[in-house]
Amino acid sequence: MSLTRTTCPYCGVGCGVLAGADGTIKGDPDHPANFGRLCSKGSALGETVDLEGRLLAPQIDGVSADWDSALGRVAGAFGDAIRDHGPDSVAFYVSGQLLTEDYYLANKLMKGFIGSANIDTNSRLCMASSVAGHKRAFGTDTVPGVYADLEEADLIVLVGSNLAWCHPVLYQRIAAAKEARPDMRVVNIDPRRTATCDLADMHLRVAPDGDVALFNGLLSYLAGHDHFDARYIDAHVNGCHAALAQARATDPADAGLPADALDAFYRLWAQTKKVVTVYSQGVNQSACGTDKVNAILNCHLATGRIGTPGAGPFSVTGQPNAMGGREVGGLANMLANHLDIENAAHRDTVQTFWNSPTICDHAGLKAVDLFDACAAGKIKALWVMSTNPAVSMPDANRVAQAIANVPFVAVSDIMARTDTGDLADVLLPATGWGEKDGTVTNSERRISRQRAFLPAPGMARPDWRIISDVAAAMGFGTAFDYASPAEVFAEYIALDAATRPFGRDLDLSLFADADYAKLIPQQWPRDNARFFADGKFYHADGKARMVPVTAPALDHAGLTLNTGRNRDQWHTMTRTGKSPKLGAHLAEPYLEIHPLDAAAIGTAHGDLVAVHTDRGRAILRSLVSDRVAQGQLFAPMHWPRQTARGGTVNALVAPLTDPISGQPALKRSNGVSVKPYIAKWYGFMACAQRPDVQTPYGAISRTATGWQAEMAGSDLPQDWTETARSIARLPKAQPSVYEDRKDGTVRVALSSDGVIQAVLFVSDRPVTLSRAAAVSNVGSSMPPLSALAGRMGKDQPDPGAVVCACLNVGQTTLLDAIEAGATSVEALGDVTCAGTNCGSCKPELARLLARQNLRMAAE
């Protein structure tokens, strides 16, 4: 089987992948982003390319249709809205999952032919504050550094970035560099103690939104201890005095850290010349996110630590093509090629190049404002491409209602059912990863190819073609007459040449004569090129700007909620939810609660809790842990309503945004209350086919033998056999029932032709049993009562809860290895293979070793 060189569709690291049509997935050893490494999600890509649940034909009002009818309906609805209400009555909401060619055409259609800038993207939720901070400081949205700086730095400061879980390959690059150079130092700044802390020499448990106070304090310290680079500032930087005055007016104690920790960090930063500050969603997803970015940039500009090997600020993006979207103007306040909508000369050049009938002349609606406009009835036609805002946006329930309020909604997706797709009038089947061709740009400005190695299924079409087809149906066919994504890419490169006289940073000239089919991963403007070492910036005077920023007043009363990601899941799980091994590590939506808060609430580890804000309610599994500080809660945002009833976390989050970037404050919600959720019964089911869970709490996930479901109900069923049949969707299966009235347990096995199809375990308290055993028994011909024992057979050792998702290594297997003499993470890897692929489970392995060694020493 031949393997195709392509690029991973997950985070902004942009790892190279070798992929085969048989499901083979390997890291590409020649790709300069990952050199063969893959994380657990990338390693499991082969499990996600099946056609189960795929949207294979257009649908109009829930009925399969042909393409001409669907395109006509979309074009007609948009055309009618524009005619009757003007171009700003329509909107696109797109995605960092789109390839650059798709992104380019969506922006061309909306901004140059419809004439509105109402096209925003889920990247607004990812890195808009970084874009705004870059533009304020540098004059354009420029990422100065390259990944190689992570290996060359003497100090890496991670801010609001659980790199071990969210960008595991970069984490492993840093870990390898630190092992090779033990003098390298790593500081992790995060309110939570995450897996990334295991690499850190110092963990600063900053207060939520305490980052501005922290870095204003650093700037003041640098000035007071003669660490400013006066020559660099005089020659290349404006605004230093105002920024420093504001920093000196800030009390660093507002960062929520003790004075000795602040002093240690400030001294380390000041005394280390080669410093890279890596920041991500903990910085960006804030009501003061842009100020956080500029507080960081101020410190690097004041010391000249930017643009040189091993030194500079570094924004790492969350999506595979967030950077490509920025390049083509994918945000509502941007024009293609890093140009500005407000600049008449920029608009005229782009319109002339496109030969378009119009061009947008003002910024469009940013994501939160866009859905507010939908709720208010201002948007008459909406097209959502490759994203699921009914789950991922803050105030998710209201966003779902807002989408339902729009007179016409089109959704392009690969899946037939998503929370957003269920609200659409027209569904357009798109090709997915492995089926489409194009380019993506990673966090270090490296453009790589995604290449098809699978045929397009059913009637699915690539996004660039769907956009072109709709444009043609709207009467713009001549301008959207492309035969391939290569032609779209060539036009984009030509537009870059046309706009280069404006002297912006984006320079794609090295791709002008590139063979698209053979395109190798390359950075613009050239490989390993850093920006700003020469002191040339993109403001009119050629200088950078230090920006005065004010630390927000922090409210420490009550509980606050922080949202984020799991190690093994991606966004709303449309793709990763298909993988059994990715679902095995943490299979339910959960809430991390500090032990003292859990005691005050009256909940224990593994209980269900009801979480309330003034925006909504969610039922989550309680995970009691001191990884969160007292008064702070954490919940991952992945679970949609279709896989977790009552578990949509972003329904709790208020739609507060940064006033400059428009990025939602997903990391800090106030006014949170938590109460125990008391159910009449709790259940666990393993079954062969997707279960139908209608209980108040229910979370389903894929397994190696089918599906599993965690449930809790407020009413006791009269007949557990019929309940099991209903949930398992097996109305005629043969039941075997075991009931123990003393301990309130019921167990039901459903069989067909002597094969176990489902097992249900019910209790009046959260169910405890070997879930791995229950799952493994589905599809077997063992006696039903044996299946109801909830234990592995004698010849099947129970691996325990999954720790290493890449290689499916469980906790029991690891404990056995420790008992047998494995005394280090490396030794565990040698014996069990855990941690030998992406390495993101190594912190968990280390904690397991420490706990077991303590236990063994006490015996």
C-alpha positions in Angstrom: 0.0 0.0 0.0 1.5 3.3 -1.1 1.4 6.2 1.4 0.5 9.8 0.7 2.3 12.8 2.2 -0.3 15.0 3.8 -0.8 17.2 6.8 -2.7 16.5 10.0 -6.2 18.2 10.3 -6.0 19.0 14.0 -4.1 21.7 15.8 -1.9 24.5 14.5 1.4 22.6 14.8 0.8 21.3 11.3 2.4 17.9 11.5 3.2 15.9 8.4 1.5 12.6 8.0 2.0 9.6 5.8 -1.5 8.1 5.2 -2.8 5.1 3.3 -6.2 4.2 2.0 -6.1 1.1 4.3 -6.1 3.3 7.4 -2.3 3.3 7.8 -1.1 6.5 9.6 2.5 7.4 10.3 4.3 10.6 11.2 6.3 12.0 8.3 9.9 12.0 9.4 10.8 14.6 6.7 8.2 17.2 7.7 10.0 20.0 9.6 7.1 20.6 12.0 7.1 17.1 13.6 10.0 15.0 12.2 7.8 11.9 12.4 6.1 12.6 15.7 2.3 12.4 16.0 0.0 13.0 19.0 -2.7 10.6 20.1 -5.3 12.3 17.9 -3.0 12.3 14.8 -2.1 8.6 15.4 -5.8 7.7 15.4 -6.7 9.4 12.2 -7.1 6.0 10.5 -10.0 5.3 12.8 -11.9 8.4 11.7 -12.1 8.1 7.9 -14.9 5.6 7.7 -18.3 6.6 6.2 -20.5 5.9 9.2 -22.7 8.9 9.7 -21.4 10.7 6.7 -23.5 13.2 4.7 -23.4 11.7 1.2 -25.9 13.7 -0.7 -27.4 17.2 -0.5 -30.5 17.6 1.6 -33.3 20.1 1.3 -35.6 20.3 4.3 -34.3 16.9 5.5 -34.9 15.2 2.2 -32.1 14.0 -0.2 -31.8 16.1 -3.3 -29.5 16.6 -6.3 -26.8 19.2 -6.4 -28.5 21.6 -8.9 -31.6 21.8 -6.6 -29.5 22.4 -3.5 -27.3 25.0 -5.2 -30.3 26.8 -6.6 -32.0 26.9 -3.2 -28.8 28.4 -1.6 -28.2 30.9 -4.4 -31.8 31.9 -4.5 -32.1 32.5 -0.7 -28.9 34.6 -0.6 -29.9 36.5 -3.8 -33.4 37.3 -2.4 -32.0 38.5 0.9 -29.4 40.7 -0.8 -32.0 42.2 -3.1 -34.6 42.8 -0.4 -32.4 43.7 2.6 -28.9 44.6 1.3 -25.6 42.7 1.4 -25.2 43.0 5.1 -28.3 40.9 5.6 -26.4 37.7 4.8 -23.4 36.1 6.5 -20.9 33.2 6.3 -19.5 31.5 9.4 -16.5 29.5 8.4 -13.7 27.5 10.0 -10.0 26.9 10.5 -10.8 23.4 9.2 -11.1 24.9 5.7 -8.1 24.7 3.5 -6.6 28.0 2.3 -8.2 27.6 -1.2 -11.6 27.2 0.4 -11.1 30.2 2.7 -9.8 32.4 -0.1 -12.9 31.7 -2.3 -15.4 32.2 0.6 -13.8 35.6 1.3 -13.7 36.5 -2.4 -17.4 35.7 -2.8 -18.6 37.5 0.3 -16.3 40.5 0.3 -15.8 41.1 -3.4 -19.0 39.9 -5.0 -21.7 40.0 -2.4 -20.1 43.2 -1.0 -20.2 42.5 2.7 -17.6 41.6 5.3 -20.1 39.5 7.2 -17.8 36.5 7.1 -16.2 35.4 10.3 -14.7 32.2 11.5 -14.4 29.9 14.5 -10.8 31.1 14.5 -12.3 34.1 16.2 -12.6 31.8 19.2 -8.9 30.8 18.9 -6.5 33.6 18.1 -8.2 36.9 17.3 -6.7 38.6 20.3 -3.2 37.6 19.1 -4.0 39.1 15.7 -5.2 42.3 17.3 -2.1 42.5 19.6 0.3 41.9 16.7 -1.3 44.6 14.7 -1.1 47.1 17.5 2.5 46.3 18.2 3.9 45.4 14.8 1.6 47.1 12.4 0.5 43.8 10.9 -0.4 40.3 12.0 3.1 38.8 12.0 4.3 35.8 14.0 8.0 36.6 14.4 9.5 33.3 15.3 9.9 29.7 14.1 9.7 26.3 15.9 13.4 26.0 15.9 13.5 28.8 18.5 12.0 26.3 21.0 15.2 24.2 20.7 17.5 27.3 20.8 15.9 29.1 23.8 17.5 29.1 27.2 14.2 30.0 28.8 10.7 29.0 27.5 7.8 30.7 29.2 4.4 29.0 28.5 1.5 31.3 29.2 -2.1 29.9 29.2 -1.0 26.9 27.2 -1.4 23.3 28.2 1.0 22.3 25.5 1.3 18.7 26.6 -2.4 18.1 25.8 -3.2 20.8 23.2 0.0 20.8 21.1 1.8 17.6 22.2 4.3 17.5 19.4 5.7 21.0 20.3 5.7 19.8 24.0 7.8 16.8 23.0 10.2 19.1 21.0 10.8 21.2 24.1 11.1 18.1 26.3 13.7 16.7 24.0 15.6 20.0 23.9 15.5 20.2 27.7 16.9 16.7 28.0 19.7 17.5 25.6 20.4 20.8 27.4 19.5 20.4 31.1 20.3 24.1 31.8 17.3 25.1 29.7 14.5 26.4 32.0 10.8 26.2 31.5 8.2 28.3 33.3 4.5 27.4 33.1 2.0 30.2 33.8 -1.5 28.7 34.3 -4.2 28.8 36.9 -4.4 25.0 36.7 -1.7 22.4 37.4 -1.8 20.6 34.0 0.3 17.9 32.5 2.5 20.6 31.1 3.7 21.4 34.6 5.7 18.2 34.7 8.2 19.8 32.2 8.3 23.1 34.1 11.0 24.2 36.5 8.5 26.7 37.9 4.7 26.7 37.9 3.1 30.1 38.4 -0.5 29.6 39.4 -1.6 33.0 38.2 -5.1 34.2 39.0 -7.6 34.0 36.2 -6.9 37.1 34.0 -3.9 38.0 36.2 -1.6 37.9 33.2 -1.6 41.7 32.5 -0.6 42.4 36.1 2.1 39.7 35.9 3.7 41.1 32.7 3.2 44.7 33.6 5.1 43.8 36.7 7.8 42.2 34.6 8.1 45.3 32.4 8.5 47.5 35.5 11.1 45.1 37.0 13.1 45.1 33.7 13.2 48.9 33.7 14.0 49.2 37.4 16.9 46.7 37.1 18.4 48.2 33.9 17.4 45.4 31.5 15.9 47.6 28.8 17.7 47.7 25.5 17.9 51.5 25.2 19.5 51.4 21.7 16.9 49.1 20.3 14.1 51.1 21.8 15.4 54.4 20.5 15.9 53.1 17.0 12.9 50.8 16.6 10.2 51.3 19.2 7.6 54.0 20.1 5.4 54.2 23.1 7.9 52.9 25.7 7.3 55.7 28.2 3.5 55.4 28.2 3.6 51.6 28.4 6.1 51.7 31.3 4.1 54.4 33.2 1.0 52.2 33.0 3.0 49.2 34.1 4.4 51.0 37.1 0.9 51.9 38.1 0.0 48.2 38.2 0.4 46.2 41.4 2.0 42.9 40.4 0.3 41.3 43.4 -2.9 41.4 41.4 -1.5 38.5 39.4 -2.4 36.4 42.5 1.1 35.2 43.1 3.3 35.5 46.2 6.1 38.0 46.1 8.9 35.5 46.2 7.4 33.7 43.1 7.1 36.9 41.3 10.7 37.9 42.1 12.1 34.5 41.1 10.3 34.7 37.7 11.3 38.3 37.1 15.0 37.6 37.9 15.0 34.5 35.6 13.4 36.4 32.7 15.7 39.4 33.1 18.9 37.4 33.3 18.2 35.2 30.4 18.8 36.7 26.9 17.3 33.9 24.9 13.7 33.8 26.0 10.7 32.5 24.0 7.2 33.3 25.4 4.7 30.8 24.0 1.1 31.7 24.6 -2.2 30.3 23.5 -5.9 30.2 24.5 -5.4 31.1 28.2 -4.2 34.4 26.9 -6.4 34.9 23.9 -9.8 33.7 25.2 -10.3 36.6 27.6 -12.2 39.9 27.9 -8.7 41.5 28.1 -7.0 39.1 25.7 -5.5 41.7 23.4 -4.1 43.6 26.4 -2.5 40.3 27.6 -0.9 39.8 24.3 0.5 43.4 24.3 1.7 43.0 27.9 3.8 40.1 26.7 5.0 41.8 23.5 6.0 45.0 25.5 8.5 42.9 27.5 10.1 41.5 24.4 10.2 44.8 22.6 11.7 46.6 25.6 14.6 44.2 25.7 15.0 43.6 22.0 14.4 39.9 22.5 12.5 39.4 19.3 13.3 38.0 15.9 16.6 36.4 16.9 17.4 32.7 17.3 15.8 31.5 20.6 14.1 34.7 21.4 10.7 36.2 20.8 6.9 36.0 21.5 5.2 33.0 19.9 1.5 32.6 19.5 0.5 28.9 18.9 -2.8 28.5 17.2 -5.5 25.9 17.9 -6.6 25.0 14.4 -4.8 23.5 11.4 -5.4 26.5 9.2 -6.1 29.4 11.5 -3.0 31.0 10.0 -4.1 30.4 6.4 -7.4 32.0 7.2 -5.6 35.0 8.6 -3.5 35.2 5.4 -6.6 35.3 3.1 -8.5 37.7 5.3 -10.8 35.1 6.9 -11.9 37.4 9.7 -14.7 39.9 9.4 -12.3 42.8 10.1 -9.6 41.8 7.6 -9.0 42.0 3.8 -7.1 39.4 1.9 -3.3 39.3 2.1 -3.0 41.1 5.5 -4.6 44.2 4.0 -7.1 46.5 5.8 -10.8 46.9 4.9 -10.7 50.5 6.1 -7.9 51.4 3.6 -9.3 52.6 0.3 -6.2 51.9 -1.6 -6.1 48.3 -0.3 -9.8 47.8 -1.2 -9.3 49.2 -4.7 -6.3 47.0 -5.4 -8.1 43.8 -4.3 -11.3 44.8 -6.2 -9.3 45.5 -9.3 -7.5 42.2 -9.1 -10.7 40.3 -8.6 -12.5 42.4 -11.2 -15.4 42.3 -8.8 -18.6 44.4 -9.0 -18.2 45.7 -5.5 -16.0 45.4 -2.4 -16.9 45.6 1.3 -16.0 49.0 2.8 -16.4 48.4 6.5 -15.8 45.6 8.9 -18.4 42.9 9.2 -19.9 41.2 12.2 -17.5 39.3 14.5 -18.7 35.9 15.7 -20.6 36.8 18.8 -22.1 39.9 17.2 -23.0 37.8 14.1 -25.1 35.4 16.1 -26.6 38.3 18.1 -27.7 39.7 14.7 -29.2 36.3 13.8 -31.2 36.3 17.0 -32.4 39.9 16.3 -33.6 38.9 12.9 -31.0 41.1 11.0 -29.5 38.1 9.2 -31.8 36.7 6.6 -29.5 34.0 5.1 -26.6 32.2 6.9 -24.1 29.7 5.5 -22.0 27.7 8.1 -19.0 25.9 6.7 -17.2 23.1 8.5 -17.9 24.1 12.1 -20.5 23.6 14.8 -21.3 26.9 16.5 -24.4 25.6 18.2 -21.9 23.8 20.5 -18.6 25.7 20.3 -19.8 29.3 20.7 -20.4 30.8 24.2 -24.0 31.0 25.3 -24.4 27.9 23.1 -28.1 27.4 23.7 -28.9 31.0 22.6 -26.7 30.6 19.6 -28.6 27.5 18.6 -31.9 29.4 19.0 -30.4 32.3 17.0 -29.5 30.0 14.1 -33.0 28.5 14.2 -34.3 32.1 13.9 -32.6 32.8 10.6 -35.1 32.4 7.7 -32.6 30.4 5.6 -29.6 28.4 6.8 -27.2 26.3 4.7 -24.6 24.1 6.3 -21.6 22.5 4.6 -20.3 19.5 6.5 -19.1 16.0 6.3 -21.5 14.6 8.8 -25.3 14.1 8.3 -26.0 15.0 12.0 -24.5 17.8 14.0 -26.1 20.1 16.4 -25.8 22.9 13.9 -26.6 20.8 10.8 -29.9 19.8 12.4 -31.0 23.5 12.2 -30.2 23.8 8.5 -32.6 24.2 5.6 -30.0 22.9 3.2 -27.2 20.5 3.9 -24.2 20.4 1.5 -22.0 17.3 1.6 -18.3 18.2 1.7 -15.3 16.1 1.4 -13.3 15.5 4.5 -9.6 15.1 5.4 -8.1 12.4 3.2 -10.5 13.1 0.4 -9.6 16.7 -0.6 -6.6 18.7 -1.7 -5.3 22.0 -0.7 -2.9 23.9 1.5 -2.7 24.9 5.2 -0.4 27.2 7.1 0.8 26.3 10.6 1.8 28.4 13.5 5.3 29.1 12.2 4.0 30.3 8.8 4.8 27.0 7.1 2.5 26.2 4.2 2.0 22.4 3.7 -0.2 20.4 1.4 -3.1 18.3 2.4 -3.5 15.6 -0.2 -6.3 13.2 -1.0 -5.7 9.5 -0.6 -9.3 8.4 -0.6 -12.0 8.9 -3.2 -14.8 11.5 -2.6 -17.7 9.5 -1.1 -21.2 9.6 -2.5 -22.0 13.0 -3.9 -19.6 14.9 -1.7 -17.7 17.8 -3.2 -14.7 19.8 -1.9 -15.5 23.1 -0.2 -13.7 25.2 -2.9 -16.0 23.7 -5.5 -19.2 24.1 -3.5 -18.4 27.8 -3.0 -17.6 28.2 -6.7 -20.9 26.4 -7.6 -22.9 28.7 -5.4 -21.2 31.7 -6.8 -21.9 30.5 -10.3 -25.6 30.0 -9.4 -25.6 33.6 -8.1 -24.4 34.9 -11.5 -20.7 35.1 -10.7 -19.5 32.1 -12.6 -16.8 33.7 -14.7 -14.9 34.8 -11.7 -15.2 31.4 -10.0 -14.4 29.2 -12.9 -11.7 26.9 -11.4 -10.8 23.4 -12.5 -8.7 22.6 -9.4 -7.5 23.9 -6.1 -4.1 24.5 -7.8 -5.8 27.2 -9.9 -7.2 28.8 -6.8 -3.8 28.7 -5.1 -2.1 30.3 -8.1 -4.6 33.2 -8.1 -4.0 33.7 -4.4 -0.2 33.9 -5.0 -0.9 36.3 -7.9 -2.9 38.5 -5.6 0.0 38.5 -3.1 2.2 39.8 -5.9 -0.3 42.5 -6.8 -0.5 43.7 -3.2 3.2 43.6 -2.4 3.8 47.3 -3.1 1.9 48.1 0.1 5.0 46.7 1.9 3.1 44.2 4.2 4.8 41.3 5.8 3.1 38.6 3.7 5.4 37.5 1.0 4.5 34.4 -0.9 6.9 34.9 -3.8 8.7 31.6 -3.2 5.5 29.8 -4.2 5.1 31.8 -7.5 6.7 29.1 -9.6 6.1 26.1 -7.3 4.7 22.8 -8.7 1.5 22.5 -6.7 1.5 18.7 -7.0 5.0 18.4 -5.5 4.8 21.3 -3.1 7.0 20.7 -0.1 6.4 22.3 3.3 7.9 25.8 3.3 7.7 28.9 5.4 7.1 32.4 4.0 8.9 34.5 3.3 11.6 31.7 3.3 12.5 28.8 5.5 13.7 29.6 9.0 13.1 33.3 8.4 12.4 35.4 11.5 10.9 38.8 11.5 12.1 42.0 13.2 15.7 41.1 13.9 16.5 44.1 11.7 14.1 46.4 13.7 11.9 47.0 10.7 8.2 46.9 11.5 5.0 47.7 9.6 3.7 50.9 11.1 4.0 53.9 8.8 7.2 55.1 10.6 8.7 51.6 10.5 8.7 51.3 14.2 7.0 49.0 16.7 4.6 50.2 19.3 4.7 49.4 23.0 1.1 49.6 24.1 0.0 50.8 27.6 -2.3 48.2 29.1 -4.3 48.2 32.3 -4.7 45.2 34.5 -8.4 44.4 35.0 -9.9 44.4 38.5 -10.4 40.8 39.5 -13.5 39.5 41.3 -12.4 36.6 43.5 -15.8 36.0 45.0 -17.6 32.7 44.3 -16.8 30.0 41.8 -15.3 30.7 38.4 -15.4 28.3 35.4 -12.5 27.7 33.0 -13.2 25.8 29.8 -10.7 24.0 27.5 -9.7 20.8 25.8 -9.0 17.2 26.5 -5.8 15.5 25.5 -7.6 13.0 23.1 -10.5 15.0 21.7 -10.9 17.8 19.1 -13.5 20.6 19.1 -17.0 19.1 19.1 -15.8 15.5 18.4 -17.2 15.2 14.9 -14.0 13.4 13.9 -12.3 12.2 17.1 -15.6 10.9 18.5 -15.3 8.1 15.9 -12.2 6.7 17.4 -12.7 4.1 20.2 -9.2 4.6 21.6 -9.6 8.3 21.8 -12.8 8.0 23.7 -11.4 5.5 26.2 -9.3 8.0 28.2 -12.0 10.4 29.4 -15.4 9.3 28.0 -17.7 11.7 29.7 -18.1 15.5 30.1 -16.6 16.3 33.5 -16.0 19.1 36.0 -12.7 19.4 37.9 -13.4 20.6 41.4 -10.9 21.3 44.2 -11.4 18.9 47.2 -12.4 21.8 49.5 -15.0 23.0 47.1 -16.3 19.5 46.6 -16.7 19.1 50.3 -18.6 22.3 50.6 -20.8 21.3 47.7 -21.3 17.9 49.1 -20.0 15.9 46.1 -17.5 13.2 45.8 -15.2 12.0 43.0 -17.4 10.3 40.4 -20.7 11.8 41.4 -22.8 13.8 39.0 -23.2 17.6 39.6 -25.5 20.2 38.2 -23.6 23.3 37.1 -25.6 26.5 36.7 -24.9 30.0 35.4 -27.4 32.7 34.3 -26.9 31.3 30.8 -27.6 27.7 31.2 -27.2 24.4 33.1 -25.1 21.3 32.5 -24.8 18.0 34.2 -21.2 16.8 34.5 -19.2 14.1 36.2 -17.4 15.4 39.3 -13.6 14.9 39.1 -12.2 16.0 42.4 -8.6 17.2 42.0 -6.2 19.8 43.3 -5.2 20.4 39.8 -7.6 23.3 40.0 -7.2 26.0 42.7 -9.9 26.4 45.3 -12.7 28.5 43.9 -11.9 27.6 40.3 -13.6 24.9 38.2 -12.6 23.4 34.8 -14.6 21.6 32.2 -13.7 20.6 28.6 -16.0 21.9 25.9 -16.1 19.0 23.5 -19.4 17.2 24.1 -22.3 18.2 21.8 -25.9 17.5 22.7 -25.9 14.5 20.4 -23.4 12.6 22.4 -24.0 14.0 25.9 -27.5 15.1 27.0 -27.0 18.0 29.4 -23.3 18.1 28.9 -22.9 21.1 26.5 -20.4 23.2 28.6 -20.4 26.3 26.5 -24.1 26.7 27.2 -22.9 28.0 30.6 -20.6 30.7 29.2 -21.7 34.3 28.9 -20.9 35.9 25.5 -18.4 38.4 26.9 -15.8 39.5 24.4 -12.5 41.4 24.2 -13.5 44.9 23.1 -10.7 45.1 20.6 -10.5 41.6 19.1 -14.0 40.4 19.6 -12.7 37.1 21.0 -15.0 35.5 23.5 -13.9 35.1 27.2 -14.2 31.3 27.3 -11.6 30.9 30.1 -13.3 32.7 32.9 -17.1 32.7 33.8 -18.2 34.1 37.1 -21.4 33.5 39.0 -21.2 29.7 38.8 -23.1 27.5 41.2 -22.7 23.7 41.6 -25.0 21.3 43.3 -25.1 17.5 43.6 -27.3 16.0 40.9 -29.3 13.3 42.7 -30.8 10.7 40.3 -33.2 7.9 41.1 -30.9 5.5 39.2 -27.5 5.4 37.5 -26.6 3.2 34.6 -23.8 2.0 32.3 -24.5 0.2 29.0 -22.2 -1.4 26.5 -23.8 -2.3 23.2 -23.2 -3.2 19.6 -25.0 -0.3 18.0 -25.4 3.4 18.8 -27.7 3.6 21.8 -30.7 5.8 22.1 -30.3 7.6 25.4 -33.1 9.9 26.4 -32.3 10.2 30.1 -31.7 13.6 31.8 -28.0 12.7 31.8 -26.4 10.6 29.2 -23.0 10.4 27.5 -22.2 8.0 24.7 -18.9 7.1 23.1 -17.5 4.6 20.6 -15.8 1.4 21.8 -13.8 -1.4 20.1 -17.0 -3.5 20.1 -19.6 -0.8 19.4 -20.7 1.9 21.9 -21.0 2.6 25.6 -23.4 4.9 27.5 -23.3 6.5 30.9 -26.7 7.4 32.1 -28.7 8.8 35.1 -32.5 9.0 35.4 -35.0 10.9 37.5 -37.7 8.4 37.1 -37.5 4.6 37.8 -38.7 2.6 34.8 -41.3 -0.1 35.5 -39.6 -2.7 33.3 -35.8 -2.8 33.1 -35.8 -5.3 30.3 -37.9 -3.0 28.0 -35.7 -0.1 29.1 -32.6 -1.9 28.1 -34.1 -3.0 24.8 -35.2 0.6 24.1 -31.8 2.1 24.8 -30.0 -0.6 22.8 -32.5 -0.4 20.0 -33.0 -4.1 20.2 -36.8 -4.7 20.6 -36.6 -8.4 20.1 -33.4 -9.3 21.8 -33.5 -12.2 24.4 -33.0 -10.8 27.9 -31.2 -12.3 30.9 -31.8 -10.3 34.1 -30.1 -10.3 37.5 -31.5 -8.2 40.3 -30.3 -7.6 43.8 -32.9 -5.7 45.8 -30.6 -5.4 48.8 -28.0 -3.3 47.1 -30.3 -1.8 44.5 -28.6 -3.2 41.5 -30.1 -4.5 38.2 -28.2 -6.1 35.4 -29.6 -7.0 32.0 -27.9 -8.8 29.1 -29.5 -8.8 25.7 -28.6 -11.6 23.2 -29.4 -12.5 19.7 -28.6 -15.9 18.3 -26.4 -16.6 21.2 -24.3 -13.5 20.9 -24.2 -10.7 23.5 -25.6 -7.5 21.9 -25.8 -5.3 25.0 -25.3 -5.3 28.7 -26.9 -2.8 31.1 -25.7 -2.2 34.7 -28.0 -0.2 37.0 -27.6 1.0 40.5 -29.0 3.6 42.9 -25.6 5.2 43.0 -22.9 5.8 40.3 -22.1 2.4 38.8 -18.7 0.9 39.6 -17.6 -2.1 37.5 -14.9 -3.0 35.0 -16.1 -1.0 32.0 -13.4 -2.6 29.9 -14.9 -6.1 30.7 -18.4 -5.0 29.9 -17.3 -3.6 26.6 -15.2 -6.6 25.7 -18.1 -9.0 26.3 -20.3 -7.3 23.6 -20.2 -9.5 20.5 -19.0 -12.5 22.4 -20.9 -15.8 22.8 -20.2 -16.2 26.5 -23.2 -17.1 28.8 -25.3 -14.0 29.5 -25.0 -14.4 33.3 -21.2 -14.5 33.0 -21.3 -11.3 31.0 -23.3 -9.7 33.8 -20.5 -10.4 36.3 -18.8 -7.2 35.1 -15.3 -8.8 35.1 -12.8 -10.0 32.6 -12.6 -13.8 32.0 -9.8 -15.7 33.6 -7.9 -15.7 30.3 -8.4 -11.9 29.8 -6.5 -9.6 32.2 -8.3 -6.4 32.8 -6.1 -3.5 31.5 -8.0 -0.9 33.6 -8.8 2.6 32.7 -6.9 3.8 29.6 -3.9 6.0 30.3 -2.0 5.8 27.0 -4.6 6.4 24.2 -2.1 6.0 21.4 -1.3 2.4 22.3 -4.3 1.5 24.5 -2.4 0.9 27.7 -4.5 0.8 30.8 -3.8 1.6 34.4 -3.9 -1.9 35.7 -1.3 -3.0 33.1 0.9 -0.1 34.2 0.5 -0.9 37.9 1.5 -4.5 37.3 4.6 -3.3 35.5 5.5 -1.1 38.4 5.0 -4.0 40.8 7.3 -6.1 38.6 10.1 -3.5 38.9 9.5 -0.7 36.3 10.8 2.3 38.3 10.8 5.1 35.7 8.6 6.4 32.9 11.2 5.1 30.4 11.0 1.6 32.0 7.2 1.7 31.8 7.6 2.5 28.1 10.0 -0.4 27.6 7.7 -2.9 29.3 4.2 -1.6 28.1 5.0 0.8 25.3 3.0 3.5 27.1 4.3 7.0 26.4 6.5 5.9 23.4 4.4 7.5 20.7 3.3 11.1 21.3 4.4 11.2 24.9 1.5 13.3 26.1 0.7 10.6 28.7 4.1 10.7 30.3 3.1 13.2 33.0 0.3 10.8 34.0 2.8 7.9 34.0 5.0 9.9 36.3 2.2 10.6 38.7 1.1 6.9 38.7 4.7 5.9 39.5 4.9 8.4 42.3 1.6 7.3 43.9 2.4 3.6 43.5 5.9 4.0 44.9 4.5 5.8 48.0 2.0 3.0 48.5 4.6 0.3 48.1 6.9 2.1 50.6 4.2 2.3 53.1 3.4 -1.4 53.0 
